[in-house]
Amino acid sequence: MHHSFARRAGVLALLAAALVPQAGALSGVSAWAQEGITVAQNAGLMPSALEARSAQGEITRAEFCGIAVNTYKAVSGKAVFASGKQPFRDCDDPYVTAAYELGLVNGRGNGVFDPDASIERQDLCVMLYNILDAAGIEAAEIAGDACIEDYPDVPNIKSYAVDAVITMVDHTVVNGISAPDSPTVLAPDGTATREQALLMATRFCDAFAEEGWDDGGNTSTDLPEAEDPDTPEDPWSDPDFTLPTTEQEKMDLVYGAGGQKYQTAEEAEANMVEIAVPVWRLQSDGSKTTGTAYLQVNKNLAPIYEAIFEEIYNGDEQFPIKDVGCYSWRTGEHSQGTAVDINWDENMEATINADGSLTPTTGSHWSPGEDPYSIPEGGDVYNAFTKYGFTWGGNAWSSKRDYMHFSYFGR
């Protein structure tokens, strides 16, 4: 997807000349950006980590990874699975891991990602450009009215970003920056705000997603499942179907009669689907707004998961969910898509000491009634999951507590 030699050489010549001595919702959204931010939010481009953050604050490397992964999903129509790997020693953000594994971003070297650092506009272009490669999308060389050579600061573009910046300017994903009494510039080495980054992602989807991509508020990332003659008949289509109660009945539902647990990540991921569920998002002023969460789940439990989250959303508590995850190829039920973790910092996993006290191993606390993100026993979240046969890690075992964890087989 490289540009013609003549055009690229012309821009690189300007770069060489520079070496000569002459050289959720975001808070406080700007009025001019409100419509575009609404589109981005409704289309699922904004990761939950940005909710209640300042729209006019600088986007960080980790934050843009979340936008990039969601943008990849929008233009490719493919689900993205959390692998459970941690390629960086200074960051365990699953969006960063997913962006890295998709080839959208690199680290700084020596196992460092530098997640909180700001990101230059030209590097935003590079990440968006990498989405095209990852999604197998060919970009027409010139699609818009903009022309990169019109900008006086082209020499400031680093050589590795030339193709990316050309493409994003051509397709009007990136616009120039103007100031009174000054020429309009690209500012490739400048930073971007969160609202600017989201608008870039929205324009990217307008330019490269299939016609009719979901930019109108009808958010849905459910993926169509190919018909497979070897797939057993869907039990949910049977009017006499009842929820399984025994271990064997649950095994038959999840794996099919006589089926066994998935032994490899490839086998597991072939049996996962992505679902979009409604959730409540807590705002900084204490109000709650409607949001959407996306989970990769076991395909045979997808209707149960959807029913559970629908009940939580419609519950009297309007329980807020900021973190939620299901499938991840690691030990335990997460590798099977049969366990869900919710708000993991506020619903800690902890060992039970001899004196009955708790020592957190994941997360920091569990304070139902004080912290709105902590899950109370007997509350809407607990009741919805246990109604459909899940076990809560908050009261399931004698050796530990795992207040974030709901599992279908009780493990």
C-alpha positions as CSV (number, residue, x, y, z in Angstrom):
1,M,0.0,0.0,0.0
2,H,3.0,2.3,-0.7
3,H,2.6,5.5,-2.6
4,S,4.1,6.0,-6.0
5,F,7.8,6.6,-6.0
6,A,7.6,10.0,-7.6
7,R,5.1,11.3,-5.0
8,R,6.8,9.8,-2.0
9,A,10.2,10.9,-3.3
10,G,8.9,14.5,-3.5
11,V,7.9,14.5,0.1
12,L,11.1,12.8,1.2
13,A,13.0,15.5,-0.7
14,L,11.3,18.1,1.5
15,L,12.2,16.0,4.6
16,A,15.8,15.9,3.4
17,A,15.8,19.7,3.0
18,A,14.9,19.9,6.7
19,L,18.4,18.5,7.4
20,V,20.1,21.5,5.7
21,P,21.1,24.2,8.2
22,Q,17.8,26.2,7.5
23,A,16.1,23.7,9.3
24,G,-19.4,7.9,28.1
25,A,-19.0,10.5,27.9
26,L,-16.0,12.8,27.8
27,S,-16.3,15.9,29.9
28,G,-16.0,19.4,28.6
29,V,-16.5,18.5,24.9
30,S,-15.9,21.6,22.7
31,A,-19.1,22.9,20.9
32,W,-17.6,22.3,17.5
33,A,-16.8,18.6,18.4
34,Q,-20.0,17.6,20.1
35,E,-21.8,16.1,17.0
36,G,-18.7,14.1,16.0
37,I,-18.1,12.8,19.6
38,T,-21.7,11.7,19.8
39,V,-21.2,9.7,16.6
40,A,-18.0,8.1,17.9
41,Q,-19.7,7.2,21.2
42,N,-22.8,5.7,19.6
43,A,-20.6,3.7,17.2
44,G,-18.6,2.2,20.0
45,L,-15.3,3.8,19.1
46,M,-14.7,5.4,22.5
47,P,-13.3,2.9,25.1
48,S,-14.7,3.1,28.6
49,A,-11.4,4.4,30.0
50,L,-12.1,7.7,28.4
51,E,-15.5,8.2,30.1
52,A,-15.5,11.3,32.3
53,R,-12.0,12.3,31.1
54,S,-11.4,15.8,29.8
55,A,-12.2,16.0,26.1
56,Q,-9.6,18.7,25.7
57,G,-6.8,16.9,27.5
58,E,-4.0,15.2,25.6
59,I,-4.7,11.7,24.4
60,T,-2.1,9.1,25.7
61,R,-0.6,6.2,24.0
62,A,-2.6,3.7,25.9
63,E,-5.9,5.6,25.5
64,F,-5.4,5.8,21.7
65,C,-4.8,2.0,21.6
66,G,-8.4,1.6,22.9
67,I,-9.7,3.9,20.1
68,A,-7.6,2.1,17.5
69,V,-8.8,-1.4,18.5
70,N,-12.4,-0.3,18.4
71,T,-11.8,1.4,15.0
72,Y,-10.2,-1.8,13.7
73,K,-13.4,-3.7,14.7
74,A,-15.6,-1.1,13.0
75,V,-13.8,-1.2,9.6
76,S,-13.0,-4.9,9.6
77,G,-16.2,-6.4,11.1
78,K,-14.0,-8.7,13.2
79,A,-13.9,-9.4,16.9
80,V,-10.8,-8.9,18.9
81,F,-9.9,-11.4,21.6
82,A,-7.8,-10.7,24.7
83,S,-5.0,-13.2,24.7
84,G,-4.0,-12.8,28.3
85,K,-0.4,-12.1,27.3
86,Q,1.6,-9.1,28.7
87,P,4.2,-8.0,26.1
88,F,5.1,-4.9,28.2
89,R,6.3,-4.8,31.8
90,D,4.9,-1.3,32.4
91,C,1.4,-1.9,31.1
92,D,-1.2,-4.6,31.3
93,D,-4.0,-2.7,29.5
94,P,-5.8,-5.3,27.3
95,Y,-6.4,-2.7,24.6
96,V,-2.6,-2.1,24.4
97,T,-2.0,-5.8,24.2
98,A,-4.6,-6.2,21.5
99,A,-3.2,-3.2,19.5
100,Y,0.3,-4.7,19.7
101,E,-0.8,-8.1,18.6
102,L,-2.7,-6.7,15.7
103,G,0.4,-4.8,14.6
104,L,-1.1,-1.4,15.2
105,V,1.5,-0.1,17.7
106,N,5.0,-0.9,18.9
107,G,6.7,-0.4,22.3
108,R,9.6,1.8,23.2
109,G,11.9,-1.2,23.5
110,N,13.2,-3.3,26.4
111,G,9.6,-4.3,27.3
112,V,8.5,-0.7,27.8
113,F,5.4,0.7,26.3
114,D,5.2,4.1,28.1
115,P,1.4,4.1,28.3
116,D,0.9,7.5,29.8
117,A,3.0,9.4,27.3
118,S,1.4,11.8,24.9
119,I,1.3,10.7,21.2
120,E,2.3,12.8,18.2
121,R,-0.2,13.5,15.4
122,Q,2.0,11.7,12.9
123,D,2.0,8.6,15.2
124,L,-1.8,8.7,15.3
125,C,-1.6,8.6,11.5
126,V,0.7,5.6,11.6
127,M,-1.6,3.6,13.9
128,L,-4.6,4.4,11.8
129,Y,-2.5,3.4,8.7
130,N,-1.6,0.1,10.3
131,I,-5.3,-0.6,10.8
132,L,-5.6,-0.7,7.0
133,D,-2.9,-3.3,6.8
134,A,-4.4,-5.3,9.6
135,A,-7.9,-5.2,8.1
136,G,-6.6,-5.9,4.5
137,I,-8.0,-2.6,3.2
138,E,-6.4,-0.9,0.2
139,A,-6.6,2.9,0.2
140,A,-7.0,4.8,-3.0
141,E,-3.9,7.0,-3.4
142,I,-5.8,10.3,-3.6
143,A,-9.5,10.4,-2.4
144,G,-10.0,13.8,-1.0
145,D,-9.4,17.4,-1.9
146,A,-6.6,17.9,0.5
147,C,-3.0,17.9,-0.7
148,I,-0.2,17.3,1.7
149,E,2.2,19.5,-0.3
150,D,0.1,22.5,0.6
151,Y,1.3,22.5,4.1
152,P,4.5,24.4,4.9
153,D,5.6,22.1,7.7
154,V,5.8,18.9,5.6
155,P,9.6,18.8,6.4
156,N,8.7,18.1,10.0
157,I,7.2,14.7,9.1
158,K,9.5,11.8,10.2
159,S,10.4,9.5,7.3
160,Y,8.6,6.5,8.9
161,A,5.3,8.4,8.9
162,V,5.3,9.7,5.4
163,D,3.0,7.1,3.8
164,A,0.7,7.2,6.8
165,V,0.4,11.0,6.9
166,I,-0.1,11.2,3.1
167,T,-3.0,8.7,3.3
168,M,-4.7,10.4,6.2
169,V,-4.5,13.8,4.6
170,D,-5.7,12.5,1.2
171,H,-8.7,11.0,2.9
172,T,-9.3,14.0,5.1
173,V,-8.9,12.0,8.2
174,V,-6.4,14.6,9.4
175,N,-6.9,18.3,8.8
176,G,-4.6,21.2,9.2
177,I,-4.4,23.4,12.2
178,S,-4.8,27.1,11.8
179,A,-4.2,30.1,14.1
180,P,-4.9,33.8,13.6
181,D,-2.4,35.5,11.3
182,S,-0.6,32.2,10.7
183,P,-0.6,29.7,7.8
184,T,-2.5,26.4,8.3
185,V,-0.1,23.6,9.3
186,L,-0.1,19.9,9.8
187,A,1.8,20.0,13.1
188,P,2.9,16.3,12.6
189,D,5.0,16.5,15.8
190,G,2.2,18.1,17.8
191,T,-0.1,16.3,20.1
192,A,-3.8,15.7,19.9
193,T,-6.6,16.0,22.4
194,R,-9.0,13.2,23.2
195,E,-11.8,14.8,21.2
196,Q,-9.5,15.3,18.2
197,A,-8.4,11.7,18.3
198,L,-12.0,10.4,18.4
199,L,-12.9,12.7,15.5
200,M,-10.0,11.3,13.5
201,A,-11.2,7.8,14.2
202,T,-14.7,8.7,13.1
203,R,-13.5,10.2,9.8
204,F,-11.3,7.2,9.3
205,C,-14.4,4.9,9.5
206,D,-16.3,7.2,7.2
207,A,-13.4,6.9,4.7
208,F,-12.6,3.2,5.0
209,A,-15.5,1.2,6.6
210,E,-18.0,-0.6,4.5
211,E,-20.9,1.6,3.4
212,G,-23.5,1.8,6.1
213,W,-21.1,1.4,9.0
214,D,-22.9,2.0,12.3
215,D,-22.5,5.7,12.7
216,G,-26.1,6.5,13.6
217,G,-26.5,5.3,17.1
218,N,-27.7,1.8,16.5
219,T,-24.6,0.3,18.0
220,S,-24.3,-3.5,17.4
221,T,-21.1,-5.4,17.0
222,D,-22.6,-8.9,17.0
223,L,-20.9,-10.8,14.2
224,P,-22.9,-13.0,11.8
225,E,-22.1,-16.7,12.4
226,A,-21.4,-18.8,9.3
227,E,-23.6,-21.8,8.9
228,D,-21.8,-25.0,9.8
229,P,-23.5,-28.3,8.9
230,D,-21.6,-29.9,11.8
231,T,-22.9,-27.5,14.4
232,P,-25.5,-29.1,16.7
233,E,-29.1,-27.7,16.6
234,D,-29.4,-24.5,18.6
235,P,-31.0,-25.5,21.9
236,W,-32.5,-21.9,22.3
237,S,-34.8,-22.6,19.3
238,D,-36.5,-25.4,21.2
239,P,-39.6,-24.1,22.9
240,D,-39.2,-26.7,25.6
241,F,-35.7,-25.7,26.5
242,T,-35.0,-25.2,30.2
243,L,-31.9,-23.9,31.9
244,P,-29.3,-26.6,32.8
245,T,-28.9,-27.3,36.5
246,T,-26.4,-30.1,36.7
247,E,-22.8,-30.1,35.8
248,Q,-23.4,-32.5,32.9
249,E,-26.3,-30.5,31.6
250,K,-24.1,-27.4,31.6
251,M,-21.3,-29.3,29.8
252,D,-23.7,-30.5,27.1
253,L,-24.9,-26.9,26.6
254,V,-21.5,-25.3,26.4
255,Y,-19.6,-28.1,24.5
256,G,-22.3,-30.2,22.9
257,A,-23.2,-33.8,24.0
258,G,-20.0,-35.6,24.9
259,G,-17.9,-32.5,24.3
260,Q,-14.9,-31.5,26.3
261,K,-13.1,-28.3,27.3
262,Y,-11.1,-26.4,24.7
263,Q,-7.4,-27.4,24.8
264,T,-5.9,-24.6,22.6
265,A,-6.4,-20.9,22.1
266,E,-7.3,-21.5,18.5
267,E,-10.0,-24.0,19.4
268,A,-11.4,-21.7,22.1
269,E,-11.5,-18.6,19.9
270,A,-13.3,-20.5,17.2
271,N,-16.1,-20.9,19.7
272,M,-16.3,-17.3,20.9
273,V,-18.5,-14.5,19.6
274,E,-18.6,-10.9,20.5
275,I,-21.7,-9.4,22.0
276,A,-22.7,-5.8,22.8
277,V,-24.7,-5.3,26.0
278,P,-26.2,-2.2,27.6
279,V,-24.6,-0.9,30.8
280,W,-24.8,2.1,33.1
281,R,-21.8,4.4,33.2
282,L,-21.2,6.5,36.3
283,Q,-20.2,10.1,35.6
284,S,-18.0,12.4,37.7
285,D,-21.1,14.3,38.9
286,G,-22.8,11.2,40.2
287,S,-25.2,10.9,37.3
288,K,-25.5,7.8,35.2
289,T,-25.6,7.5,31.4
290,T,-26.3,4.6,29.1
291,G,-23.3,2.9,27.5
292,T,-22.4,-0.2,25.7
293,A,-19.9,-2.9,26.7
294,Y,-18.4,-5.5,24.4
295,L,-17.5,-9.0,25.5
296,Q,-16.0,-12.0,23.8
297,V,-18.1,-14.9,25.2
298,N,-18.7,-18.6,24.6
299,K,-21.1,-18.7,21.7
300,N,-23.4,-21.2,23.3
301,L,-23.8,-19.0,26.4
302,A,-24.3,-15.8,24.4
303,P,-28.1,-15.7,24.9
304,I,-27.6,-16.2,28.7
305,Y,-25.1,-13.4,28.9
306,E,-27.3,-11.1,27.0
307,A,-30.3,-11.9,29.2
308,I,-28.1,-11.3,32.4
309,F,-26.8,-7.9,31.3
310,E,-30.3,-6.9,30.2
311,E,-31.6,-7.6,33.7
312,I,-28.7,-5.8,35.3
313,Y,-29.3,-2.7,33.1
314,N,-33.1,-2.8,33.8
315,G,-32.6,-3.3,37.6
316,D,-33.5,-0.7,40.2
317,E,-29.9,-0.2,41.2
318,Q,-28.7,1.0,37.7
319,F,-25.5,-0.7,38.7
320,P,-22.6,1.0,37.0
321,I,-20.1,-1.1,35.0
322,K,-16.8,0.4,34.0
323,D,-14.7,-2.7,33.6
324,V,-16.0,-6.1,32.3
325,G,-14.3,-9.0,30.6
326,C,-15.1,-12.6,29.8
327,Y,-12.9,-14.6,27.4
328,S,-9.1,-14.6,27.8
329,W,-6.8,-17.6,27.1
330,R,-5.5,-18.3,30.5
331,T,-6.2,-20.8,33.3
332,G,-9.7,-21.2,34.6
333,E,-13.1,-20.6,33.1
334,H,-12.0,-17.4,31.3
335,S,-10.3,-19.6,28.7
336,Q,-13.6,-21.2,28.0
337,G,-15.6,-18.0,27.8
338,T,-17.7,-19.2,30.8
339,A,-16.6,-16.6,33.4
340,V,-17.1,-12.8,33.7
341,D,-15.1,-10.3,35.8
342,I,-16.7,-6.9,36.6
343,N,-15.1,-3.8,38.0
344,W,-12.0,-5.6,39.1
345,D,-10.3,-2.9,41.2
346,E,-13.4,-2.4,43.3
347,N,-14.3,-6.1,43.6
348,M,-11.0,-7.6,44.7
349,E,-9.7,-11.1,44.6
350,A,-8.2,-11.9,48.0
351,T,-6.8,-14.8,50.0
352,I,-8.5,-15.6,53.4
353,N,-6.0,-15.5,56.2
354,A,-6.1,-17.8,59.3
355,D,-7.7,-15.0,61.4
356,G,-10.4,-14.4,58.7
357,S,-8.9,-11.2,57.3
358,L,-8.4,-10.8,53.6
359,T,-5.2,-10.0,51.7
360,P,-5.9,-8.6,48.2
361,T,-4.2,-10.4,45.3
362,T,-6.0,-8.5,42.5
363,G,-7.8,-5.2,42.9
364,S,-7.7,-3.0,46.0
365,H,-11.0,-3.4,47.9
366,W,-14.6,-4.5,48.1
367,S,-16.8,-2.0,49.8
368,P,-20.5,-2.5,48.8
369,G,-22.7,0.3,50.0
370,E,-19.8,2.7,50.0
371,D,-18.2,2.2,46.6
372,P,-20.9,2.2,43.8
373,Y,-18.7,-0.1,41.7
374,S,-18.6,-2.8,44.4
375,I,-21.0,-5.7,43.9
376,P,-23.3,-6.4,46.9
377,E,-24.4,-9.9,47.7
378,G,-28.1,-10.1,46.9
379,G,-28.0,-7.1,44.6
380,D,-29.0,-6.8,40.9
381,V,-25.7,-8.2,39.5
382,Y,-25.6,-11.1,42.0
383,N,-29.2,-11.9,41.4
384,A,-29.0,-11.8,37.6
385,F,-26.0,-14.1,37.4
386,T,-27.1,-16.6,40.0
387,K,-30.6,-16.8,38.4
388,Y,-29.0,-18.2,35.3
389,G,-26.8,-20.7,37.0
390,F,-23.6,-18.8,37.7
391,T,-21.6,-19.0,40.9
392,W,-20.2,-15.8,42.6
393,G,-16.6,-15.9,43.7
394,G,-17.6,-13.7,46.7
395,N,-19.0,-16.7,48.6
396,A,-18.1,-19.8,46.7
397,W,-14.9,-21.0,48.3
398,S,-13.3,-21.4,51.7
399,S,-9.7,-20.4,50.6
400,K,-10.3,-17.1,48.8
401,R,-12.8,-14.4,47.8
402,D,-13.1,-13.2,44.3
403,Y,-15.8,-10.5,44.3
404,M,-15.5,-9.6,40.6
405,H,-15.9,-13.2,39.4
406,F,-19.0,-15.0,38.1
407,S,-18.4,-18.5,36.7
408,Y,-20.8,-20.9,35.0
409,F,-19.1,-24.1,36.4
410,G,-18.3,-22.5,39.8
411,R,-14.5,-22.4,39.2
